[in-house]
C-alpha cells in the first residue's frame, strides 16, 4: 500500500471548492453585502439602519429606526439599489424590504 503525498492546499481554496460544489457560493456572495452595507450607503443611512439578511431571490431585508426614515428610504430605494449593486462580481440585489426595528 503506497500513499501518494499531496501538496498542501490553501484553506480558502478548499472552502471555495466546497461552497461551489454544494451550490452555496452565490449565497455567500450575497451575504457579503450585509457586512458592507454601511460603506455602500454612507454614514447617515447606516446610522439609522441595519442590514439583516438577503433572501435567495435577491431581496435585502433592512431594519430601520423609525417610520420617518422608512418612508424616506422607500423613496430612495432605486438609488440605494444602484449603490448596493455597484460592486462587480456580486449577485444583484433586486429589491430592498424595509422593516421597523423592534
N, C-alpha and C positions, 0 to 999 in steps of 0.2 A: 504494500500500500504506500503510494507516494503522494505526498501533499504538495500541491503547487503553491508557491509563495506568491501572494498578491501584493501589489504595491498599495500603500495606504491611500485612501480616497478622502478628500476634504469632506467634513461632516455636512457642509452646506450642499455639496453635490448629492450626497446620499438623501438628505431631506427633500431637496428639489425633485429628485427622481421619484421618491416615494409619493410625494404630492401629485406629481404628474400622472403616475400610474393609477392612483386612486381617484383621479378626476377632481382633486381639491385645489389645484394650483390657481384657478380662476377665483375661487372663494377667498383664498389667502390674499391675492392681489386686491380684491375688492375691500377686504378688511383693513388693508394698509391705509386706506384713505380715512379711516376713522381717527387714527392717531395723527394724521396730517391735517385734520380739519382746521385747527387754529391758524396754521400757516397758509392755508388755502383761502380762508375767508377774512382774515385780518383780526386785529386785536379787539376792535369794538364788538363785532359779531361774536367772536369766540368768548368774550366776557359774559354774554347773556345766553349762550347755547352750549350744548354738549352733544357731540355725535355719539349715538348709541349703538347703531348697527347698520348693516347693509343686507337687504334680502337677496336671495339668489337671482331674482329678476331685475336687480339693479335699483331698488328703492332704498334711499338712505333715510334712516329714522333719526331725527334730531330733537332733543329736548330743549324747550325754550322757557325762560324765566317767567314771562307774563304774557297776557293776551295782546297787549300793545305790540310787543316785539313779534309775536306770532303773526299778527296781521301784516306788519311791515315786511317780515321775511318772506311771507307767502307772495307778496307782490314782487319781491326781489328774486324769486326762485329761478327765473331764466338766467339772470346774471350769476347767481351762485352756482348753477349747473355748469356754466361756462368756466368758472374758476376751478371747480372740482374736476371737470373733465379736461382741463388743460394739461394734465400730466400724461405724457406719451407712454404707451405700453400698458396702461392700466385699464381694465374693463370699465366701460362707461357707466355712469350713474344716470338713470333715465328720469328719476323723479326724487324729490325731497319731501318727506312727510314730517311735518312739524307737530309736536305734541307738547302740551303743557307739562312742565317739570312738576313733580309731586314732592 
